[in-house]
Amino acid sequence: MNETAADISHHIWATKYRYTGSDGPECTIEDTWRRVASALSAVESQDQSLWRERFFDLLKDFKFLPGGRILAGAGTTRNVTLFNCFVMGTVEDSMPGIFSALQEGAITMQQGGGIGYDFSTLRPRGMVAKGTGAIASGPVSFMEIWDAMCGAILSTGARRGAMMATLRCDHPDIEEFVTAKRQPGRLRRFNLSVLVTDALMTAVRADDDWPLLFPMTESDAQGDTILREWSGQADPVPCRVIRRIRARALWDLILRSTYDFAEPGVLFIDRINQLDNLWYRERISATNPCGEIPLPAYGACDLGSLNLTRFVLEPFTKKARIDLEALSRAAGLVVRLLDNVIDASKFPLPAQAESARGSRRIGLGITGLADAFLMIGAIYGEKDSLARAAEVMRAVCHAAYRSSIALAEEKGKFPWFERDKYLCGPFIRSLPEDIREAIDKHGVRNSHLLAIAPTGTISLLAGNVSSGVEPIFAGSYSRQVLAEDGKSKEFALTDYALDLWRRETNVKSGAPDCFVTTAELSIRAHLDIQSALQPFVDNSISKTINAPRDSPFSEFRSLYDLAYDAGLKGCTTFRSNPVTGAVLSREGPGSDAPHCCTLEREPD
């Protein structure tokens, strides 16, 4: 690890994860690994010392990077959750309901959880409120209250609150939602995503009109109505059409907004629900703040990522390869560790505990993918790298499911498991026959097992490995992170794999022939990597598709259509612009980071 990488690693550990309890502060990262391993092995009914050592070996040398809340909270006396991610309950369309939901969000955030909300249940701006006759101000106005709450609760320290807001593509306030962040600084603690339905995509391509509507109230005696599924409703409900617009006009507004200021993202919500392993008992309309975990009301998920750079054998040689056997063994052990997190964790709300224990959902992912490519001589986004990425994720996926089945035999199936319905899920049907037969016979411990998170902060902790499945940002760059006083601190960094190559070849500059950065990649390369991974991920993938500042809108506007046609569950883009700011910049003049990496978006 180079000196600056060591500096930022120590800074991240000291400000975010180091525990200073009554017995004295932790002195090294090894102390933190011991604390976490001890806390999670204590859940075991037997052989606790064996599992403690196995968990420690998994954590040692950053082979596995648990979610930040696990690192910070496991084995401490703090009143915090070990879960990074929550989606909150349905926001009832009434003042008591709205402020009850706000209170639940505040409690969850105070205890360390990032939160996601679907605001589609709130009546549109201008509609008369039932009972009082007051004029509704619309969901975006109430999002301002959540934004202020987030800033008040987490106004100081080395973490910032993270929230996701979603709104249906047929809500009458969708245009206001899509353009809400054109004003710099507005809703800056939110990520925004539009819930895009298959019906909208069909209407866009047919150049049809698109109805904007809302569930009927008692006073809606007349007007054009459509029966439609709606957020917070178990069955389709009659909705009154407020107005109609051109579907393409709405789609172009979404695309132009994300081109100009990087939001909103889109969630292909019908596909998310169709591919949900728990399709038979839940309806999803929101995700965690970075989008890799679609969750039902009060859903929760604990996260962790295998660091692929630690599984590369003979790097930078003709024999360089990823040790898939070792990776599979580690993935199997991680499933047990993350499953134990569910039993070791506290929960801000009883409904969150019920959801987590009912589904036992976990999110095992990978990080350091681009650095691993560099170490084995593959070029990010080219054909060979796509095959390698699929090979890696397939190995992790299948090992995870086999481990969860073995845990079901040992400890029991997740409580909401219904064998015949679960086996009918499209993702489960795509698994190898032996895995499906084992689920049929023994069940499975966890409803969902895979998710690829952005891992921005924990990747810095591991010596600045490339984040999640993102490409290498630049060979050398400066990075801003938060200090304990809430102010930013800047570090000059070199990419982990590039620094390793320079040290092993004894050169001070230059890069291997296969070295590529975000700025050099086509939009298609980003999409192809995400598409190669998605078939082996039962939750979702946090991936930012970067476009150059000078990319024409005519080229950019095809991106979301390509993502939809590629079978992705969602899409987030970033084009450098003056609205979003930057925390990463190359040495020399200017370039901006993906917006998921800004100071306000560090949930881990």
C-alpha positions in Angstrom: 0.0 0.0 0.0 1.5 3.3 -1.0 2.0 6.1 1.6 -0.9 8.2 0.5 -3.2 5.2 0.3 -2.1 4.1 3.7 -2.8 7.6 5.0 -6.4 7.7 3.7 -6.9 4.1 4.8 -5.9 5.1 8.4 -8.0 8.3 8.2 -11.1 6.3 7.1 -10.6 3.7 9.8 -10.0 6.3 12.5 -12.9 8.6 11.6 -15.6 6.0 10.7 -14.9 2.5 12.1 -12.5 2.7 15.0 -14.2 1.9 18.3 -13.1 3.8 21.4 -15.0 2.0 24.2 -14.7 2.1 27.9 -11.8 -0.5 27.7 -9.8 1.9 25.6 -9.6 2.7 21.9 -8.8 0.2 19.2 -5.1 0.6 18.2 -5.1 -1.0 14.8 -7.5 -2.2 12.1 -6.7 -5.7 13.3 -8.4 -4.8 16.5 -11.5 -3.8 14.6 -11.4 -7.1 12.6 -11.1 -9.0 15.9 -14.1 -7.1 17.4 -16.3 -7.8 14.4 -15.3 -11.5 14.1 -16.0 -12.0 17.8 -19.4 -10.3 17.8 -20.6 -12.2 14.7 -19.3 -15.6 15.9 -21.0 -15.1 19.2 -24.3 -15.7 17.4 -23.3 -19.3 16.7 -24.7 -22.0 19.1 -21.4 -24.0 18.9 -17.8 -23.8 17.8 -17.7 -20.1 18.4 -13.9 -20.0 18.6 -13.7 -21.8 15.2 -16.0 -19.3 13.5 -14.3 -16.4 15.2 -11.0 -17.4 13.6 -12.5 -18.1 10.2 -14.3 -14.8 10.2 -11.1 -13.0 11.2 -9.2 -14.7 8.4 -11.9 -13.6 6.0 -11.6 -9.9 7.2 -7.8 -10.0 7.4 -5.9 -8.1 4.7 -9.2 -6.7 3.4 -10.2 -9.9 1.6 -13.8 -9.2 2.6 -15.2 -5.8 3.3 -18.3 -5.8 5.4 -20.7 -2.9 5.1 -19.7 0.2 7.0 -22.4 -0.2 9.7 -21.0 -3.7 10.5 -17.5 -2.4 10.9 -18.6 0.5 13.0 -21.1 -1.2 15.2 -20.6 -4.9 15.6 -19.4 -5.7 19.1 -19.8 -2.2 20.5 -22.2 -0.8 23.1 -23.5 1.8 20.6 -27.3 1.9 20.0 -26.9 1.4 16.3 -28.0 -0.9 13.6 -25.6 -3.1 11.6 -27.7 -2.6 8.5 -26.7 0.0 5.9 -29.9 -0.1 4.0 -33.6 0.4 4.7 -36.7 1.2 2.7 -39.3 2.8 4.9 -43.0 2.1 5.2 -45.8 3.5 3.1 -46.2 7.2 3.5 -49.9 7.7 4.3 -51.5 10.6 2.5 -52.4 12.6 5.6 -50.6 15.0 7.9 -50.4 12.4 10.8 -49.2 9.8 8.3 -46.6 12.0 6.7 -45.1 13.1 10.0 -45.2 9.6 11.4 -43.2 8.5 8.4 -40.8 11.4 9.0 -40.3 10.3 12.6 -39.5 6.8 11.6 -37.0 8.0 9.1 -35.3 10.2 11.6 -35.0 7.3 14.1 -33.6 5.0 11.5 -31.1 7.5 10.2 -30.0 8.4 13.8 -29.1 4.8 14.4 -27.0 4.6 11.2 -29.3 3.5 8.4 -29.6 5.0 5.0 -33.3 5.2 3.9 -35.4 5.0 0.8 -39.0 6.3 0.3 -41.6 6.1 -2.3 -43.5 9.4 -2.3 -46.1 8.3 -4.9 -48.7 7.9 -2.2 -48.9 11.6 -1.6 -51.6 13.5 -3.6 -50.3 15.9 -6.3 -49.9 19.6 -5.9 -53.1 21.5 -6.2 -55.5 18.6 -5.3 -58.0 19.5 -2.6 -57.3 17.6 0.6 -60.2 15.4 1.8 -61.9 16.7 5.0 -60.1 20.1 5.4 -60.5 21.5 1.9 -56.9 22.5 2.0 -54.9 22.5 -1.2 -52.2 19.9 -1.3 -48.6 21.0 -1.9 -47.4 17.8 -3.5 -44.8 15.2 -2.7 -41.7 17.3 -3.7 -42.6 19.9 -1.1 -42.6 17.3 1.7 -39.3 15.9 0.5 -37.9 19.3 1.5 -38.8 18.4 5.1 -37.0 15.1 4.9 -34.0 16.8 3.5 -33.9 19.3 6.3 -34.4 16.4 8.9 -31.4 14.6 7.4 -29.2 17.6 7.6 -30.2 18.3 11.2 -29.6 14.8 12.5 -26.3 14.3 10.8 -25.0 17.9 10.7 -21.5 17.0 12.0 -19.0 14.2 11.9 -17.4 12.0 9.3 -20.7 10.5 7.9 -23.5 12.1 6.0 -27.1 10.9 5.7 -28.2 9.2 2.5 -31.7 9.0 1.2 -33.5 7.7 -1.9 -36.7 9.2 -3.1 -38.8 7.5 -5.8 -41.9 8.6 -7.7 -44.1 6.8 -10.2 -43.8 7.8 -13.8 -47.5 8.4 -14.0 -47.9 10.5 -10.9 -49.2 14.0 -11.8 -46.2 15.7 -10.2 -43.6 13.6 -12.0 -42.3 16.6 -14.1 -41.7 18.6 -10.9 -39.9 15.6 -9.4 -37.7 15.1 -12.4 -36.6 18.7 -12.5 -36.4 19.3 -8.7 -32.6 19.4 -8.6 -32.0 21.9 -11.4 -31.6 24.4 -8.6 -28.1 23.8 -7.1 -28.2 22.7 -3.4 -31.9 21.6 -3.5 -32.7 18.2 -2.1 -29.0 17.6 -1.9 -29.3 14.7 0.6 -31.5 12.8 -1.7 -30.9 10.6 -4.7 -33.9 10.6 -7.0 -35.2 7.8 -9.2 -38.2 7.5 -11.4 -40.2 4.3 -11.2 -40.4 3.5 -14.9 -43.0 1.0 -15.9 -43.1 -1.3 -19.0 -46.2 0.6 -20.0 -44.3 3.9 -20.2 -41.5 2.4 -22.3 -44.2 1.0 -24.7 -45.9 4.3 -24.9 -42.6 6.1 -25.5 -41.8 3.8 -28.4 -45.2 4.1 -29.9 -45.3 7.9 -29.4 -48.5 7.6 -27.5 -50.1 9.9 -25.0 -49.4 9.1 -21.3 -52.0 9.6 -18.5 -50.9 11.2 -15.3 -53.3 10.0 -12.6 -53.9 9.4 -8.9 -56.1 7.0 -6.9 -59.6 8.3 -6.6 -61.0 9.8 -3.4 -64.5 9.8 -2.2 -65.1 13.2 -3.9 -64.0 11.9 -7.3 -67.4 11.1 -8.7 -66.7 12.0 -12.3 -63.8 12.0 -14.8 -61.7 9.6 -16.8 -60.5 6.7 -14.7 -58.1 3.8 -15.2 -57.6 0.7 -13.0 -53.9 0.6 -12.1 -51.5 -0.9 -9.6 -50.4 1.9 -7.2 -47.8 2.3 -4.5 -49.1 1.2 -1.1 -52.0 -0.7 -2.5 -52.2 -4.5 -2.5 -54.5 -4.6 -5.6 -55.1 -2.4 -8.6 -57.2 0.6 -7.8 -59.3 3.1 -9.9 -57.2 6.2 -10.6 -58.5 9.5 -11.9 -56.7 10.9 -14.9 -55.6 14.4 -14.0 -54.1 15.2 -17.5 -52.4 13.6 -20.4 -49.0 14.3 -21.9 -46.9 12.9 -24.7 -44.9 9.9 -23.4 -41.9 10.9 -25.4 -42.0 14.4 -23.9 -41.8 13.0 -20.4 -39.0 10.6 -21.4 -37.0 13.4 -23.0 -37.5 15.5 -19.8 -36.0 12.6 -17.7 -33.1 12.2 -20.2 -32.4 16.0 -20.4 -32.5 16.3 -16.6 -30.0 13.5 -16.1 -27.8 14.9 -18.9 -27.8 18.4 -17.3 -27.4 17.5 -13.6 -27.1 13.7 -13.2 -30.5 13.0 -11.8 -32.9 11.4 -11.8 -31.9 7.8 -12.3 -34.5 5.3 -13.4 -35.7 2.0 -11.9 -37.4 -0.4 -14.2 -39.9 -1.3 -11.5 -41.9 -3.9 -13.3 -38.8 -5.9 -14.0 -37.6 -5.5 -10.4 -40.9 -7.0 -9.2 -41.0 -9.7 -11.9 -37.5 -10.9 -10.9 -38.0 -10.6 -7.1 -37.4 -13.9 -5.4 -40.3 -13.0 -3.0 -42.6 -12.1 -5.8 -45.4 -14.0 -4.1 -45.6 -11.9 -0.9 -44.1 -8.4 -1.5 -44.4 -5.4 -3.8 -41.4 -3.2 -4.3 -41.4 0.5 -5.1 -38.2 1.9 -3.7 -34.6 1.0 -3.1 -31.8 1.8 -0.7 -29.9 5.1 -1.3 -27.5 3.8 -4.0 -30.0 1.5 -5.7 -28.4 -2.0 -5.3 -31.1 -3.2 -2.9 -34.8 -3.0 -4.1 -36.8 -3.5 -0.9 -40.4 -3.7 0.2 -41.9 -1.6 3.0 -39.6 -1.8 6.0 -37.2 -4.0 4.1 -33.6 -4.1 5.3 -30.4 -5.6 4.0 -26.9 -6.1 5.3 -24.1 -5.7 2.8 -20.5 -6.8 2.2 -18.1 -7.1 -0.7 -15.4 -9.6 -1.7 -12.2 -7.7 -2.7 -11.2 -9.3 -6.0 -7.7 -7.9 -5.9 -6.9 -10.3 -3.1 -7.9 -13.3 -5.2 -5.6 -12.6 -8.2 -2.8 -15.1 -8.6 0.5 -14.1 -10.3 -0.7 -10.6 -11.2 0.8 -8.8 -14.2 2.2 -12.0 -15.7 1.0 -14.2 -18.6 -0.3 -16.6 -15.9 -2.3 -14.0 -14.1 -5.8 -15.3 -13.1 -8.5 -15.0 -10.5 -8.6 -17.9 -8.1 -12.2 -18.9 -8.5 -11.9 -21.8 -6.0 -10.7 -19.5 -3.3 -13.3 -16.9 -4.2 -16.1 -19.5 -4.0 -14.9 -20.7 -0.6 -14.8 -17.1 0.7 -18.3 -16.4 -0.7 -19.7 -19.4 1.1 -18.2 -18.2 4.4 -19.4 -14.6 3.9 -23.0 -15.9 3.6 -22.7 -17.3 7.1 -21.1 -14.1 8.4 -23.8 -11.9 6.9 -26.6 -14.2 8.0 -25.2 -13.9 11.5 -25.4 -10.1 11.2 -29.2 -10.4 11.1 -29.3 -12.0 14.5 -26.6 -9.8 16.0 -28.1 -6.5 14.9 -30.4 -4.1 16.6 -33.1 -2.5 14.6 -34.5 1.1 14.8 -38.1 -0.1 14.3 -39.9 -3.4 15.1 -41.2 -3.6 11.6 -37.7 -3.6 10.2 -36.7 -6.4 12.5 -39.7 -8.4 11.4 -38.8 -7.9 7.7 -35.2 -8.7 8.1 -35.8 -11.9 10.1 -38.7 -13.0 7.9 -36.7 -12.9 4.6 -33.1 -13.0 6.0 -32.1 -11.0 2.9 -28.4 -10.4 2.5 -26.4 -8.6 -0.2 -23.0 -10.1 -1.0 -21.1 -8.3 -3.7 -17.7 -7.6 -5.2 -15.3 -4.7 -5.3 -12.0 -4.1 -7.0 -13.3 -5.5 -10.4 -11.5 -2.9 -12.5 -8.2 -3.3 -10.6 -8.5 -7.1 -10.9 -8.9 -6.7 -14.7 -5.7 -4.6 -14.7 -3.9 -7.3 -12.7 -4.9 -10.1 -15.1 -4.4 -8.1 -18.3 -8.1 -7.6 -19.3 -9.4 -4.3 -20.7 -12.5 -3.0 -18.9 -15.5 -3.3 -21.2 -13.9 -5.4 -23.9 -15.1 -8.9 -24.7 -12.6 -10.8 -22.6 -13.4 -8.7 -19.5 -17.1 -9.3 -19.9 -16.5 -13.1 -19.9 -14.2 -12.7 -16.9 -16.8 -10.6 -15.0 -19.6 -13.1 -15.7 -17.3 -16.0 -14.6 -16.5 -14.3 -11.3 -20.1 -13.3 -10.5 -21.4 -16.8 -11.5 -18.9 -18.4 -9.1 -19.9 -16.0 -6.3 -23.6 -16.5 -7.0 -23.6 -20.3 -7.1 -21.3 -20.6 -4.0 -23.6 -18.2 -2.1 -26.7 -20.2 -2.9 -25.0 -23.5 -2.0 -23.9 -22.1 1.3 -27.3 -20.7 2.1 -28.9 -24.1 1.4 -26.4 -25.8 3.7 -27.3 -23.2 6.4 -30.9 -24.0 5.9 -30.2 -27.6 6.7 -28.2 -26.6 9.8 -30.2 -23.6 11.1 -33.5 -23.6 9.3 -35.1 -21.9 6.2 -36.0 -18.3 6.2 -39.5 -18.0 7.7 -41.2 -16.6 4.6 -40.0 -19.5 2.4 -42.8 -21.1 0.4 -41.1 -23.9 -1.6 -43.2 -24.2 -4.7 -43.7 -20.4 -5.2 -40.0 -19.7 -4.5 -38.9 -22.2 -7.0 -41.1 -20.6 -9.7 -39.2 -17.3 -9.4 -37.4 -16.4 -12.7 -34.0 -15.9 -11.0 -34.3 -19.2 -9.1 -35.3 -21.0 -12.3 -32.0 -19.7 -13.9 -29.8 -21.4 -11.3 -28.1 -24.8 -12.1 -30.3 -27.8 -11.7 -28.4 -29.2 -8.6 -29.0 -25.9 -6.7 -32.7 -25.9 -7.6 -33.0 -29.5 -6.5 -31.3 -28.8 -3.2 -33.6 -25.8 -2.6 -36.5 -28.2 -3.3 -35.2 -30.7 -0.8 -33.7 -28.5 2.0 -35.0 -24.9 1.4 -32.7 -21.9 1.6 -31.6 -19.7 4.6 -31.8 -16.3 2.8 -34.4 -15.1 0.3 -31.8 -13.0 -1.6 -28.1 -13.3 -1.5 -26.3 -11.0 -4.0 -26.1 -7.2 -4.4 -23.3 -5.1 -5.8 -22.9 -1.9 -3.8 -20.8 1.2 -4.6 -18.3 0.5 -1.8 -16.8 4.0 -2.1 -15.6 4.4 1.5 -14.7 0.8 2.3 -12.6 0.5 -0.9 -10.6 3.5 0.3 -10.1 1.7 3.6 -8.7 -1.3 1.6 -6.0 0.9 0.1 -7.9 2.6 -2.7 -9.0 -0.4 -4.7 -11.3 0.5 -7.6 -14.8 0.9 -6.2 -17.4 -1.8 -6.7 -17.7 -2.6 -10.4 -16.8 0.9 -11.5 -13.9 1.5 -13.8 -10.7 3.1 -12.6 -11.4 6.8 -12.3 -7.8 7.9 -13.0 -4.3 6.7 -12.4 -3.6 9.5 -9.9 -6.1 11.9 -8.5 -7.1 13.8 -5.4 -9.9 12.7 -3.2 -11.9 14.7 -0.6 -13.3 12.8 2.4 -15.0 14.1 5.6 -13.1 14.6 8.8 -14.6 14.2 12.3 -15.4 18.0 12.4 -17.6 17.6 9.3 -15.1 19.5 7.1 -13.5 17.9 4.0 -9.9 16.7 3.9 -8.0 16.1 0.6 -5.7 13.2 -0.2 -3.5 12.7 -3.3 -4.0 9.0 -4.4 -2.8 6.5 -6.9 -5.0 3.6 -8.0 -4.2 0.4 -6.0 -3.5 -1.9 -8.9 -1.5 0.7 -10.9 0.6 1.4 -7.8 1.2 -2.3 -7.3 2.3 -2.6 -11.0 4.8 0.3 -10.6 6.3 -1.2 -7.5 6.6 -4.7 -9.0 8.2 -3.4 -12.2 10.2 -0.8 -10.4 9.0 2.2 -12.5 7.8 5.5 -11.2 5.3 6.4 -13.9 3.5 4.8 -16.8 0.9 2.1 -16.9 0.3 -1.4 -18.3 -1.1 -1.6 -21.9 -4.5 -2.6 -20.6 -4.9 0.4 -18.3 -8.0 2.4 -19.1 -9.9 5.0 -17.1 -13.5 6.2 -16.9 -12.8 9.1 -19.3 -11.6 6.7 -22.1 -14.6 4.3 -21.9 -17.7 4.4 -24.1 -21.1 4.4 -22.7 -21.6 0.9 -24.2 -18.6 -0.4 -22.2 -20.3 0.6 -18.9 -23.6 -1.0 -20.0 -21.9 -4.2 -21.1 -20.2 -4.7 -17.8 -23.4 -4.2 -15.9 -25.3 -6.5 -18.3 -22.6 -9.3 -17.9 -23.1 -9.2 -14.1 -26.9 -8.8 -13.7 -27.9 -12.4 -14.5 -26.0 -13.5 -11.4 -27.3 -10.8 -9.0 -30.7 -11.5 -7.4 -30.9 -8.0 -5.9 -29.4 -5.3 -8.1 -26.3 -3.4 -9.0 -25.1 0.1 -8.1 -23.3 1.3 -11.2 -22.8 4.8 -12.5 -22.5 5.1 -16.3 -20.2 8.0 -16.9 -20.5 10.2 -20.0 -18.0 12.8 -21.1 -18.9 16.5 -20.5 -18.8 17.0 -24.3 -20.9 14.0 -25.3 -23.8 15.2 -27.4 -27.3 14.8 -26.1 -28.3 12.9 -29.2 -25.8 10.1 -28.2 -26.6 10.3 -24.4 -30.3 10.0 -24.9 -30.1 6.4 -26.1 -28.5 5.2 -22.9 -31.5 4.4 -20.9 -33.2 2.7 -23.8 -30.1 0.5 -24.2 -30.2 -0.3 -20.5 -33.9 -1.3 -20.7 -33.3 -3.5 -23.7 -30.3 -5.1 -22.0 -32.5 -6.4 -19.2 -31.1 -4.1 -16.5 -33.2 -3.3 -13.4 -32.1 0.3 -13.3 -29.7 2.9 -14.6 -27.8 5.8 -13.1 -25.7 8.2 -15.2 -23.3 11.0 -14.6 -22.0 13.6 -17.0 -19.7 16.2 -15.5 -21.7 19.4 -14.8 -21.6 22.5 -12.6 -24.6 21.5 -10.5 -23.3 18.3 -8.8 -19.9 19.4 -7.6 -16.9 17.0 -7.3 -14.8 15.2 -4.7 -12.4 13.5 -7.2 -10.3 15.4 -9.6 -7.4 14.2 -11.8 -4.0 15.8 -11.2 -4.3 18.9 -13.3 -7.4 20.7 -14.5 -10.6 19.4 -14.1 -12.9 16.5 -14.0 -15.7 15.5 -11.7 -16.6 12.3 -9.8 -19.8 10.3 -10.2 -22.4 12.0 -8.1 -22.8 8.9 -5.9 -19.3 9.8 -4.5 -20.0 13.3 -3.3 -19.6 14.3 0.3 -23.3 13.9 1.1 -23.5 10.4 -0.4 -21.2 8.3 1.7 -23.6 6.0 3.5 -21.0 3.4 4.3 
